[in-house]
Amino acid sequence: MKILITNDDGINARGIYALAKEISKKHEITVVAPREQKSASSHAISIHNPIKIREEKIDDEFKAYSLVGTPADCTQAGLSLLCKEVDLVISGINRGINCGTDILYSGTVSAAVEGAIYNVPSIAISMEVDWEREDEDYTKAAKWISKVVDIAEKNYLRNDVVLNVNVPNVDEEEIKGIKVCKLGKSTYKTNYILVEENEDMIYEIKGTRNAISEDDSDLYFLSQGYVTLTPLHFDFTNFKILDEVKNIFEN
């Protein structure tokens, strides 16, 4: 397959390099990633600033480009300009999980969703990390995403679906398997710490994730040592209540 690889951690992130090396063993890939760190940029796109693109030499086995813009910009430029006839978009491997309602903030997931919007099957891949360290090995996540790609290629490549995959922070041999599950609800206790006060009050923000309340969600299964996979769609319509709301407001 011809695969476009992107991320939100930037062109020099270890996660995207591990992903590209693994996937390039079986597929033709092109990497298009932000030139700088763009985490938590959600589905922002550049509409007032020009897009700057530069070819990068990160490996002899595949072409790579950096883009001054957002993760969604990278997907769009990859599909429209740099890599024609793409069969699959993969975004990641993100440093840190993208589970629950956190996907709404995620540049990683949004880059994959941008592919689905343009009818290209897409996968987002993220790995749980110890935030006190910066020495994580993305090999296990790269192996798992390769398995997911193999299965999807044979049995399930849907052009309007994003497969959101998360890998737990446990040793590779301790991973129990894969669970297909729903998104959990991720909320945080947020503390605002005042560090400076002049014309502006300047705060540092420290958030702690609240306890997991559901036992059938991605957050729960990830905490139990499973790789999680959740199918996503960009249509936010709540179809369960659509008729109810229609009866109220149209009548």
N, C-alpha and C positions, 0 to 999 in steps of 0.2 A: 504493500500500500504506500501511497504518498501521504506522509504525515507532517503536519505543521505543529511544532512544539513551541510553547510560549510559557510565560510565568508572570508573577508580580514582584518577585524578589530581585530581578535584574539579570542582565546577560552574564554576569560573572558569578552568579550564585552556584554553590556546589550542587544543589538539588537539580537544577536544570541540566547541568553537565552530566550527572549520573544518569538522568532520564534519557538524554540524547544518546549517550554511549550504549545503553542497553537496547533501546528501541532501534537504533541504527544497525544492529546485528541482523535484523530480519526485514527492515523496511527502509525506504528512501525518505529521509527526513530533511526538513529545513527548520532552523531555529530563528525565531523573531521574538525578541524580548526587550523590555524597557532598558534603557541605558543606565538608569539609576533605580534604586529601591522604590517600589510603588505599592507596598502592602496597604491593605485597607482602603484602596481607592475605589472599591465597588465597581459600578459599570460606567464610570466617567469616560467621556470621549472628548477629544480635542476639536472644538469647532471655531475657536477664535485665534488659535496659534497655528503656524505652519508645522508640518510633520518633518522631522529630520531623521534620515535613515543612513546608517553607515554599515558597510560590511565589516565583520569581525573575523579574526583568525583564531578560533578557539580549538579547532580540531581539523585534521586533514580529511576526515571521512565525511564531513557534511558542511553545507553552507550555513552561515550564521550572520544575523543582522541585529544591530541594536537600534532602538527607536527612541527618540525624545518624545515621549507621550505616555499614554496609559496602557494597561494590559489589553483592554478592549481595542484600542488603536492598533496594537500589535497583531491581534487576530485579523482585524479588518485589512490591514496592510498586507499581511501574509496571504490572505485569500484573494485579494483584489489585485495585488501588484507583484508580490515576490515569489509566490508558489502556486501556480495555477493547477486546477483539477485536483484539489486536495480531497483525500478520502476520509481523513480523520484529523481532528484537532485534539492535542493533549496539552493541558496546562499544569505545570508543576515542575518538579516535586516541591511543594511549598514547605517552608520551614515553619512548622506548627500546623495543627489540625484546622480544618474548616468544616465544623460540625454544627448541627442545630441551626438556630436562626443567625449564627455568625456568618453564614453564607451570604447574607444580605450585604455585609461589609467587604466581602472577600474579592480582591482583584483576581485571584487565581480562578475562583469559580466563575466570575463574570467574564473572564477571557474565554472560558469554555462555552458559556452561555451565548456569547457573541457568535461563536461558530454555529451553534444550533439555530440561532435566529436566521442564519443564512443557509440553513438546510444541510449543514455538514455535521455528521455525528461527532460528539465531543466527550472528552473525559477530563475531569479535574482530579489531581492526585496530591494529597497532603500527608505529611508525616508528623506525628507528635514528637516533641523534643523536650529536653531539659533546658529551660531558658537560662539557667545559671551557667551553662557550658556552651561552647561553640565548636565542638568537635564531633558532631553527629555524623554517622555513616549512612548514606542514603542507599546503600546497596540492596538492603532488604526491601525497601519501598520500590526500587527499580525492578526487582524480580517480581513483585506482586503485580505491578502495573503491566508488566510483560504478559503475565498470566491472564489478566483481565482483557488485554488487547487480543490475545489469541482466541479466547472464548467469544468475545464480541465479534471478531472478524468472521468466525464460523457461524455464529448463531444469533447475534443481536447487534446489528449496526443500524440504529434508528436515527434518521436525520433531524428529528425534532426533540431528541432526548439527550440530556447530559448525565453521565454516570459520575457521581461524586464519590470518590474513594478516599478513605482515611486509614492510615497504618499506625498501630499503637506503638508506644515507646517501651517495648520489651525486646529481649533478644529474639533473633529470628526463629530459633527452635522453640520458643515459648508461645509463638502465635498459634492460636487454636484453630484458625480457619477463617472463612469469610462469611459474613452475615449481610444479607440484603434486608434493609430496614428503613424505617421512616426517619425523618429529621426529628431531633429532640428540640426542646426549648432551652436555649442557653441565655441565662440572665446573669447579671453581675452586681455585686455590691461595689459601688464606685466611691472612692474617697478622693476629694479634691484638697490638695495640700498647698497652702499659700506659701510661695517661696520669695515673692517680691511684690512690693506695692508702691506704685508711683502714679502716673496717669492711668495706667492699667493695673489691675490685680492679676498677677501671673501665678498660675497653679500648675503643679504636677498632678497627673491623674494616675491613680493606682486602682486597678480593678481586680476583684477576686470572684471567680465563678461560683455561683450559688450551687447548692447540692442538686444532684440529678434526681428528678422526681418521677421519671418514666423508666420502666424496665424493658421496653421494646423499641428503644430509639438508638440512633447512631452513638450518642454520647454514652449510653449505658453499655452497649456491646463493646465499644472501644475500651472502656474502663475494665472490661472483663478479658481483654487480650485478643479480641477479634479484629481483623480487617473489616471495615464496614463499607457497604456500597449502597448508595441511595440514588434512584433515578429522579432527576429533576426536570422541570419544564419552565420555560420563561413566561407562560400564561399564568398570571396571578389570580385569574378569576376564581372565586369561591363557588364552584358549581353546586355544592350542597345546599346553598341558600339562595341561589339565583332566582328560582321561581318564587320563593317567599318574598324576597325584596321586590321582585317585579310586580307581584300582586299588591304590595303596599304602596308603591310609588306610582304605578301606572293606573291604578284604579282609585 
